[in-house]
């Protein structure tokens, strides 16, 4: 993941107030992607 994309996803996670800044900054790229997906990506099942 590019640094720009990572920063974008980190900003969204911090806005959600689920994690502290220190915790998010220590996450791997995979963890950032996973939690961003978990909280922000819509699923087909969300629309049912």
C-alpha positions in Angstrom: 0.0 0.0 0.0 1.3 3.5 -0.8 2.0 5.9 2.0 -0.7 8.2 0.7 -3.3 5.4 0.8 -2.1 4.4 4.3 -2.4 8.0 5.6 -5.8 8.3 4.2 -7.0 5.1 5.9 -5.3 6.0 9.1 -7.1 9.3 9.2 -10.5 7.6 8.8 -9.7 5.2 11.6 -8.7 8.0 13.9 -11.9 9.9 13.1 -13.9 6.9 14.1 -12.2 7.0 17.6 -11.9 3.3 17.8 -8.1 3.4 18.3 -5.6 5.7 19.7 -3.1 7.4 17.4 -0.2 5.4 18.9 -2.0 2.1 18.2 -2.9 2.9 14.6 0.6 4.1 13.8 2.1 0.8 15.0 -0.3 -1.3 12.9 1.0 -3.1 9.8 -0.4 -2.3 6.4 -2.5 -5.4 6.5 -4.0 -4.4 9.9 -4.8 -0.9 8.6 -6.5 -2.3 5.5 -8.5 -4.8 7.5 -9.8 -2.3 10.1 -10.6 0.2 7.4 -12.5 -2.4 5.5 -14.3 -3.5 8.7 -15.5 0.0 9.5 -15.9 1.8 6.2 -16.5 -0.6 3.3 -20.1 -1.3 2.5 -21.1 -4.9 1.9 -24.0 -6.2 -0.1 -25.3 -7.5 3.2 -25.3 -4.0 4.7 -27.9 -3.0 2.1 -30.3 -5.8 2.8 
